[in-house]
């Protein structure tokens, strides 16, 4: 019987169902206190050894003669190339003019990062996977249900290799909760994006080895532990359509969008791929390509050996940052509504010039040589904050398939008017988590670090005081 | 006295004020029946003569020796370069694989297209300008209050040359109604975007020569006339935050965003700038660069002579399409809510692979050589439609500063289930004008042709039957 009432544009019930899951800390299938044992047991089943190797020992990877780019002989996976970034001053942008060269990862293919959700006992649970990635300091972390490239899941064997992929693509997939292309690290990837999906399963779902069902409340507890919830999980979780409890904000949504448009307009940035062999300021050794002053990151190579002989080993390049990052939102209440201070960041690999990042996103070692007044804004405020000002703090690592020991301390730090005024300096704006949640429905607004922070803010991992 | 109630995220009153302006067909300052005389009088004040010239007579423009690119000696304005577009098939995209070369305009600088609004007699009026552009078939059309590049308005004389610019940039500007970076023609421009702004003036505004105040209702009447409201005006008008009257739609907003994400993912497109001299399939004559089969467009040159000796003349290249385009939305009601059939289009110059265009956007001449079943979907349905099925029809031209006689017939055509089924073919989706209005708050969703159509839909230029 056809209905004559039009379907509404918004799924009205999902925000409340997400809130219920976030408030539920006892999972129907795995208790949080048993999670550590479960993960350790998964680790024992899949033992891996990761070793640094010189570039010459890479199998299938080599430096292309004409460009010096690091490429795989199949033409697949990714390449390491050079990037030349110039930012112009007046009259095209308001500068200051700057220019730099760096290695960058180029991987044009879009991947799917997908989390499957399903109700158990009336509460949404999220299907998470214990997954080894060679760059993770502890190898095994909690990943989304699916991490796959299109060529992975569409090739000859039609996705037989990618578990649960049928819930995310094709005619029989589940009900879409979120589905958006989001950028990856703009300082390390050239215009890379992944498809972030959350899908609700409509029927029974078999539980395979290495997978577990957790509520959002459980995941938020795990977000307080160092190096447990991987980057891919965090970015997918950031895309959940939570309700904005307050609906108030210092800037209206129109003024916020206008501010972002203005930031994009005042930065005139050109980023061009160039041969890796040609980039000044970087030296090329047998085991690493590194910056001449030892800053930023190195390009290195590893070999991965599986203890379990059924799984083949492999070798690959990875990017290794030179230190532990500090990634933080400063937070203040205005009119009783919590706000965070967003930074409009230029990163050379962004598709669209500027995305919003956390207030602070730096590796302090890279700035240690500078006099205090030339150091990044707000960095010292974050580094100085006593524990009573820290609403959230945990160490997380970035995508372990491309980055080696890329750890950052993620923090939410309370600030006051003297440290972070209500009228912030150019390039910064006070926004609410509700506004960030509206923006993240669309690509190119929040960088991956801001999305990690939003996942923590929205799952209530951040303690309100 | 500080308020303790947080400002709300949305400006609740603006949609109603826009609706009131759209319902007002009698302007407080210029009657619509007097508009034609006013525009003709403006035309007599500024007489211009535009003549085609061979490339050799261009002043300051030349073909660069190493690339064959058409460039200006100052390095400014824009360049005409070559573009090589490849779309991949399985496993990276679902193809069919294709590849082509074409000339393309490269103009990295972002421009401001801004309309100033102000209440007269309690009704919002829009400040429009009578502006000559050499590519317009009738030269003089109605443009936004401001059309300027950043280097125009920030250079030495601080914007003295750009009238009303102070309402759009700088600390004293008005209240923002809309402000978003939108793409220009993806088939003719390489990743070009302009800042589309609507700003409400907070105080008195002097009325200068060549400018007039019109209500939205008046502008909608003018949108029924051929070649009056220029493209820059139409795209800015499309960004107005109208209310969605119905709030219902066949696809939920989440499913619509997911469909767009899926379209972006299934198209694997690479677009690379190449030297203009190297592109196959195009021949280079003294007065035109044109396609070997006479399709698509030509690159030509014109000289502009002012009748009024106080204004200097100039020469410049223009792109000239080979025929009049047909740009149309098919429309149907579902559940009593009007929908239009959007097409996810790949255009080589888009920043982000795919944007939504009208159902049909073609120059029929380009496809006349093909058998019927290979012709573009829905084109014949539009061409066949009798007048009783045409809810809207007018000829508009594209940006006259870059395109010569680039006219299209814009149409809204009623369809039925046989012509346009509720389950449309891949690459098409039924969406409501309300959904398009939500999308157009953000860049990279609606192409410039879809935005022209949305301006007509939202100002009620389209008759509902």
Interface residues (C-beta under 8 A of the other chain):
Chain A: X3 X4 X5 X6 X7 X8 X9 X10 X11 X90 X91 X92 X93 X108 X109 X110 X150 X151 X154 X155 X176 X177 X178 X179 X180 X181 X195 X197 X241 X244 X246 X247 X248 X249 X250 X252 X253 X254 X255 X257 X258 X261 X262 X264 X265 X268 X270 X334 X335 X336 X337 X351 X352 X432 X434 X435 X441 X442 X443 X444
Chain B: X3 X4 X5 X6 X7 X8 X9 X10 X11 X90 X91 X92 X93 X108 X109 X110 X150 X151 X154 X155 X176 X177 X178 X179 X180 X181 X195 X197 X241 X244 X246 X247 X248 X249 X250 X252 X253 X254 X255 X257 X258 X261 X262 X264 X265 X268 X270 X334 X335 X336 X337 X351 X352 X434 X435 X441 X442 X443 X444
